[in-house]
Each structure stands twice: as C-alpha cells, then as structure tokens.
C-alpha cells in the first residue's frame, strides 16, 4: 500500500460505518493527518536533497545530504586545456577549462 492510499483509507474509514465509535473515527482522522504531514516532510527533504538518518534501533539519528554521482549525459570537448586548482590544506578543488587555439 502506498502512503497516499493509506491516507485515503483512513479518511474513508472515518466517514464509513466500519468505524464503530466516535473515538475510532477521530483516531483515523488523526492518523490521516499524520500521514499527510509525513508526505510533506518527505517532499521537503527530497526537494532539498536531504534524507533522514536512522540508528540501528530505528530512532532518528539526524539529517544528511543525499549525494548522487550518477550522470546521465556526457559531453567531450576536444582540443582544450583543463586546469585543476587544489587547496592542499583543505582538499578543496576547482576545475577550469578553455578551448585551445586551432
């Protein structure tokens, strides 16, 4: 079941006769709202390239950036010079390039 389907299920259950009591209906509405908050939190983290990190017990350990090294396009520039500048103390690098004269 997808989380969006769970939200719909909770709303449907809350308004149907399958919930026997008002408390059950309130519980399902509350659960639907929590699931909607979770969807919004997931979207926020995804749009900011972040993810929640959990420890081995399942508790939230923190937040870390999502790093991807997948490239789906390549361009090769022939006849050019590449210059790599490196800070030997921090390890930071900057890459520049320019076309060579033909």
Backbone as CSV, one residue per row, in Angstrom:
resi,resn,N_x,N_y,N_z,CA_x,CA_y,CA_z,C_x,C_y,C_z
1,UNK,0.849,-1.177,0.000,0.000,0.000,0.000,0.897,1.244,0.000
2,UNK,0.571,2.196,-0.829,1.290,3.460,-0.844,0.740,4.358,0.251
3,UNK,1.564,5.303,0.690,1.159,6.170,1.796,-0.079,6.999,1.441
4,UNK,-0.181,7.406,0.172,-1.367,8.162,-0.257,-2.630,7.303,-0.160
5,UNK,-2.480,6.011,-0.444,-3.611,5.088,-0.307,-3.992,4.917,1.155
6,UNK,-3.005,4.936,2.040,-3.288,4.826,3.478,-4.059,6.040,3.966
7,UNK,-3.715,7.227,3.458,-4.445,8.444,3.823,-5.905,8.306,3.400
8,UNK,-6.109,7.910,2.151,-7.480,7.740,1.649,-8.241,6.696,2.469
9,UNK,-7.565,5.603,2.814,-8.199,4.554,3.617,-8.640,5.117,4.972
10,UNK,-7.773,5.894,5.602,-8.114,6.469,6.909,-9.319,7.400,6.812
11,UNK,-9.336,8.270,5.793,-10.479,9.168,5.611,-11.755,8.378,5.325
12,UNK,-11.647,7.381,4.448,-12.817,6.571,4.107,-13.347,5.833,5.335
13,UNK,-12.438,5.262,6.109,-12.846,4.521,7.308,-13.500,5.452,8.322
14,UNK,-12.982,6.671,8.439,-13.519,7.619,9.420,-14.950,8.038,9.107
15,UNK,-15.315,8.067,7.837,-16.665,8.511,7.480,-17.615,7.350,7.202
16,UNK,-17.091,6.136,7.200,-17.952,4.981,6.918,-18.478,4.382,8.215
17,UNK,-19.356,3.427,8.053,-19.929,2.747,9.218,-19.007,1.674,9.770
18,UNK,-17.842,1.448,9.121,-16.941,0.395,9.613,-16.263,0.805,10.917
19,UNK,-16.210,2.118,11.178,-15.716,2.591,12.473,-16.905,2.535,13.429
20,UNK,-16.776,1.798,14.488,-17.903,1.618,15.390,-18.128,2.748,16.364
21,UNK,-17.106,3.561,16.614,-17.263,4.598,17.636,-16.703,5.928,17.143
22,UNK,-17.086,6.980,17.839,-16.551,8.311,17.520,-15.046,8.361,17.774
23,UNK,-14.587,7.628,18.784,-13.153,7.589,19.073,-12.385,6.964,17.907
24,UNK,-12.924,5.895,17.336,-12.293,5.247,16.185,-12.222,6.212,15.013
25,UNK,-13.298,6.966,14.772,-13.321,7.938,13.686,-12.270,9.027,13.910
26,UNK,-12.187,9.540,15.141,-11.177,10.568,15.462,-9.764,10.018,15.268
27,UNK,-9.553,8.774,15.690,-8.235,8.149,15.532,-7.845,8.038,14.059
28,UNK,-8.776,7.633,13.212,-8.489,7.512,11.785,-8.231,8.881,11.147
29,UNK,-8.991,9.891,11.566,-8.738,11.243,11.048,-7.374,11.743,11.490
30,UNK,-6.993,11.474,12.743,-5.684,11.885,13.242,-4.575,11.184,12.478
31,UNK,-4.746,9.895,12.251,-3.741,9.138,11.504,-3.595,9.681,10.082
32,UNK,-4.710,10.019,9.446,-4.658,10.596,8.103,-3.860,11.895,8.107
33,UNK,-4.087,12.731,9.112,-3.355,13.998,9.199,-1.865,13.763,9.423
34,UNK,-1.507,12.815,10.271,-0.091,12.500,10.493,0.563,11.998,9.208
35,UNK,-0.151,11.161,8.471,0.396,10.647,7.216,0.588,11.772,6.204
36,UNK,-0.348,12.732,6.166,-0.194,13.872,5.262,1.017,14.708,5.663
37,UNK,1.241,14.874,6.962,2.438,15.592,7.426,3.703,14.854,6.999
38,UNK,3.687,13.534,7.102,4.839,12.733,6.697,5.117,12.901,5.200
39,UNK,4.070,12.920,4.398,4.237,13.144,2.959,4.900,14.494,2.711
40,UNK,4.436,15.538,3.413,5.010,16.873,3.236,6.465,16.916,3.682
41,UNK,6.784,16.250,4.782,8.173,16.210,5.265,9.061,15.496,4.253
42,UNK,8.600,14.370,3.731,9.371,13.633,2.724,9.622,14.499,1.489
43,UNK,8.590,15.206,1.031,8.735,16.068,-0.142,9.735,17.195,0.127
44,UNK,9.686,17.766,1.346,10.623,18.821,1.704,12.060,18.309,1.661
45,UNK,12.295,17.169,2.296,13.647,16.608,2.313,14.115,16.266,0.905
46,UNK,13.238,15.665,0.115,13.613,15.287,-1.247,13.945,16.519,-2.086
47,UNK,13.137,17.571,-1.963,13.381,18.774,-2.766,14.644,19.505,-2.327
48,UNK,15.120,19.242,-1.125,16.350,19.850,-0.625,17.515,18.866,-0.616
49,UNK,17.369,17.759,-1.346,18.412,16.726,-1.448,18.930,16.297,-0.082
50,UNK,18.005,16.007,0.814,18.361,15.564,2.160,17.589,14.288,2.477
51,UNK,18.111,13.547,3.447,17.409,12.361,3.914,17.557,12.238,5.428
52,UNK,16.578,11.579,6.048,16.619,11.337,7.487,17.449,10.078,7.716
53,UNK,18.354,10.141,8.680,19.223,9.005,9.002,18.740,8.393,10.314
54,UNK,18.582,7.073,10.319,18.117,6.354,11.500,19.248,5.513,12.073
55,UNK,19.213,5.309,13.395,20.197,4.419,14.006,19.695,2.977,13.901
56,UNK,20.464,2.051,14.432,20.121,0.628,14.296,18.833,0.257,15.028
57,UNK,18.399,1.102,15.969,17.170,0.831,16.717,15.957,1.471,16.063
58,UNK,16.184,2.263,14.991,15.080,2.913,14.292,14.804,4.341,14.735
59,UNK,15.602,4.840,15.700,15.421,6.223,16.150,16.119,7.164,15.170
60,UNK,15.588,8.377,15.059,16.187,9.362,14.161,17.550,9.760,14.692
61,UNK,18.540,9.603,13.853,19.919,9.926,14.215,20.286,11.331,13.754
62,UNK,19.700,11.759,12.658,19.991,13.085,12.134,19.554,13.202,10.689
63,UNK,20.050,14.227,10.042,19.724,14.504,8.645,21.030,14.627,7.886
64,UNK,21.065,14.065,6.693,22.282,14.188,5.889,21.910,14.515,4.450
65,UNK,22.815,15.188,3.749,22.543,15.467,2.344,22.624,14.190,1.522
66,UNK,21.794,14.118,0.510,21.839,12.997,-0.404,22.838,13.348,-1.491
67,UNK,23.833,12.506,-1.628,24.835,12.744,-2.647,24.664,11.709,-3.743
68,UNK,24.590,12.196,-4.949,24.483,11.282,-6.074,25.665,11.513,-6.999
69,UNK,26.159,10.469,-7.544,27.239,10.579,-8.517,26.829,9.910,-9.816
70,UNK,25.544,10.002,-10.100,25.014,9.425,-11.325,24.896,10.542,-12.350
71,UNK,25.509,10.348,-13.473,25.449,11.321,-14.554,24.790,10.654,-15.747
72,UNK,23.829,11.316,-16.344,23.104,10.706,-17.446,23.388,11.389,-18.787
73,UNK,24.350,12.282,-18.806,24.720,12.951,-20.046,26.213,13.213,-20.048
74,UNK,26.806,13.104,-21.207,28.255,13.319,-21.312,28.531,14.224,-22.503
75,UNK,29.490,15.106,-22.328,29.956,15.938,-23.429,31.477,15.950,-23.373
76,UNK,32.118,15.612,-24.485,33.572,15.636,-24.574,33.970,16.845,-25.413
77,UNK,34.863,17.654,-24.856,35.336,18.840,-25.564,36.729,18.532,-26.109
78,UNK,36.876,18.417,-27.422,38.199,18.139,-27.983,39.064,19.398,-28.000
79,UNK,40.377,19.189,-28.008,41.339,20.271,-28.179,41.133,21.384,-27.138
80,UNK,41.249,21.010,-25.863,41.111,22.013,-24.812,42.136,21.746,-23.705
81,UNK,42.311,22.727,-22.851,43.202,22.599,-21.705,42.350,22.596,-20.437
82,UNK,42.685,21.693,-19.514,41.981,21.604,-18.234,42.948,22.003,-17.137
83,UNK,42.491,22.868,-16.242,43.318,23.316,-15.121,42.609,22.949,-13.826
84,UNK,43.303,22.240,-12.934,42.745,21.860,-11.642,43.485,22.647,-10.570
85,UNK,42.757,23.481,-9.829,43.323,24.231,-8.707,42.965,23.470,-7.438
86,UNK,43.926,23.285,-6.549,43.694,22.494,-5.348,44.275,23.209,-4.141
87,UNK,43.490,23.288,-3.055,43.973,23.796,-1.780,44.515,22.595,-1.015
88,UNK,45.825,22.533,-0.800,46.429,21.357,-0.170,46.089,21.238,1.310
89,UNK,45.625,22.325,1.916,45.268,22.250,3.340,43.840,21.764,3.544
90,UNK,42.920,22.184,2.667,41.510,21.791,2.832,41.076,20.685,1.879
91,UNK,41.838,20.478,0.803,41.462,19.480,-0.188,40.437,19.981,-1.194
92,UNK,39.989,21.213,-1.046,39.017,21.778,-1.977,39.641,21.912,-3.362
93,UNK,38.823,21.621,-4.385,39.301,21.707,-5.756,38.382,22.570,-6.603
94,UNK,38.977,23.215,-7.582,38.227,23.976,-8.573,38.789,23.605,-9.938
95,UNK,37.893,23.315,-10.866,38.328,22.892,-12.192,37.895,23.937,-13.208
96,UNK,38.843,24.329,-14.043,38.538,25.249,-15.130,39.059,24.686,-16.436
97,UNK,38.513,25.156,-17.533,38.984,24.681,-18.833,38.761,25.762,-19.872
98,UNK,39.496,25.658,-20.968,39.315,26.569,-22.102,39.716,25.844,-23.373
99,UNK,39.139,26.312,-24.457,39.449,25.721,-25.779,40.825,26.198,-26.226
100,UNK,41.583,25.309,-26.823,42.871,25.665,-27.396,42.657,26.323,-28.762
101,UNK,43.588,27.164,-29.144,43.532,27.757,-30.483,43.745,26.667,-31.516
102,UNK,42.923,26.704,-32.541,43.055,25.694,-33.599,44.213,25.969,-34.517
